Amino acid sequence: MRERAVDPVVHRRRPCLWDAARVDVGSVSVTAWMEEASAVIAAKADHLTQLDAAIGDGDHGVNLARGFRAVRAAFEQSDDAAPGGLLILAGNTLVSTVGGASGPLWGTALRRAGRALGDAPDLDGAGLADALDAALAGVVKLGAAEPGDKTMVDALRPAATALRAAVERGAPLAEALDEAASAAAEGARSTVPMQARKGRASYLGERSVGHEDPGAASTALFVGALGRALSA
């Protein structure tokens, strides 16, 4: 068994009083998650690109759609069935296929998530909470971004917080994922009145106000895909 990487920002999985009695309603397939994410990002690629055209390079949707198509292709060639290994593979693939800052950020997020899972055979609620916490820690460290900077952190942090809270109170996984998706979507919308303090958008100063951050928008789509992966 390979050693599990530990990040000081990530919550450790602790025994809870409800663990023995809770009804666990399943786990998420990483393959299904990436397929759902790929489908929704492809469908919204033009919208993401329009958001990026207003405050960035204008290629976010196109680049990310290409990256997730590459992830699906990589999965078809992989013999690794472990959730952690697949997330690491997805991260490596996004780094090599998505240009600009998005590739390293998304790649770091998924690789950190995969390492947090170690060799766990299933991706259940507790594992997902650990994975999103680790993904968030990786993005924060790499991008030096904080909430309110108008970045993907503004969608990812509330999603991770909502998922952790739902899991720790013993909510069914479908309910927990729905709360995480709602928090991510609300976080993305909250970037509209913000002035960007990181990335290319920060060069626009006050002109960045009034536009939704494309990275936060795509993050909300990615988190939203989790619920559909559970259903799948």
DASUL-V600795 format. One record per residue. N is the residue number from 1. RES is the residue in three letters. D_LAST is the distance of its C-alpha to the last C-alpha in whole Angstrom. Layout:
n res d_last
N RES D_LAST
N RES D_LAST
This chain:
n res d_last
1 MET 29
2 ARG 30
3 GLU 31
4 ARG 29
5 ALA 30
6 VAL 31
7 ASP 31
8 PRO 33
9 VAL 31
10 VAL 28
11 HIS 28
12 ARG 28
13 ARG 26
14 ARG 29
15 PRO 29
16 CYS 28
17 LEU 30
18 TRP 27
19 ASP 25
20 ALA 27
21 ALA 26
22 ARG 23
23 VAL 20
24 ASP 17
25 VAL 13
26 GLY 11
27 SER 11
28 VAL 9
29 SER 8
30 VAL 11
31 THR 10
32 ALA 7
33 TRP 9
34 MET 12
35 GLU 10
36 GLU 9
37 ALA 13
38 SER 14
39 ALA 13
40 VAL 14
41 ILE 17
42 ALA 18
43 ALA 18
44 LYS 20
45 ALA 23
46 ASP 26
47 HIS 25
48 LEU 25
49 THR 28
50 GLN 30
51 LEU 30
52 ASP 31
53 ALA 34
54 ALA 35
55 ILE 35
56 GLY 34
57 ASP 34
58 GLY 32
59 ASP 30
60 HIS 27
61 GLY 24
62 VAL 26
63 ASN 26
64 LEU 22
65 ALA 21
66 ARG 23
67 GLY 22
68 PHE 18
69 ARG 19
70 ALA 21
71 VAL 18
72 ARG 16
73 ALA 19
74 ALA 20
75 PHE 17
76 GLU 18
77 GLN 21
78 SER 20
79 ASP 21
80 ASP 20
81 ALA 17
82 ALA 18
83 PRO 16
84 GLY 19
85 GLY 20
86 LEU 18
87 LEU 18
88 ILE 22
89 LEU 21
90 ALA 19
91 GLY 22
92 ASN 25
93 THR 23
94 LEU 23
95 VAL 27
96 SER 28
97 THR 27
98 VAL 27
99 GLY 30
100 GLY 32
101 ALA 31
102 SER 27
103 GLY 27
104 PRO 29
105 LEU 27
106 TRP 24
107 GLY 24
108 THR 26
109 ALA 23
110 LEU 21
111 ARG 24
112 ARG 25
113 ALA 21
114 GLY 21
115 ARG 24
116 ALA 24
117 LEU 21
118 GLY 24
119 ASP 23
120 ALA 20
121 PRO 18
122 ASP 15
123 LEU 14
124 ASP 15
125 GLY 16
126 ALA 19
127 GLY 18
128 LEU 17
129 ALA 20
130 ASP 22
131 ALA 20
132 LEU 20
133 ASP 24
134 ALA 25
135 ALA 23
136 LEU 25
137 ALA 28
138 GLY 28
139 VAL 28
140 VAL 31
141 LYS 33
142 LEU 33
143 GLY 33
144 ALA 35
145 ALA 34
146 GLU 34
147 PRO 32
148 GLY 34
149 ASP 35
150 LYS 32
151 THR 30
152 MET 26
153 VAL 27
154 ASP 28
155 ALA 24
156 LEU 23
157 ARG 25
158 PRO 25
159 ALA 21
160 ALA 22
161 THR 24
162 ALA 22
163 LEU 19
164 ARG 22
165 ALA 24
166 ALA 21
167 VAL 20
168 GLU 24
169 ARG 25
170 GLY 22
171 ALA 19
172 PRO 16
173 LEU 14
174 ALA 12
175 GLU 15
176 ALA 16
177 LEU 14
178 ASP 15
179 GLU 18
180 ALA 18
181 ALA 16
182 SER 19
183 ALA 22
184 ALA 21
185 ALA 21
186 GLU 24
187 GLY 26
188 ALA 25
189 ARG 27
190 SER 30
191 THR 31
192 VAL 32
193 PRO 36
194 MET 36
195 GLN 38
196 ALA 37
197 ARG 38
198 LYS 36
199 GLY 36
200 ARG 37
201 ALA 37
202 SER 39
203 TYR 42
204 LEU 42
205 GLY 43
206 GLU 43
207 ARG 41
208 SER 38
209 VAL 38
210 GLY 36
211 HIS 33
212 GLU 30
213 ASP 29
214 PRO 27
215 GLY 26
216 ALA 25
217 ALA 23
218 SER 21
219 THR 20
220 ALA 19
221 LEU 16
222 PHE 15
223 VAL 15
224 GLY 13
225 ALA 10
226 LEU 10
227 GLY 9
228 ARG 6
229 ALA 5
230 LEU 5
231 SER 4
232 ALA 0
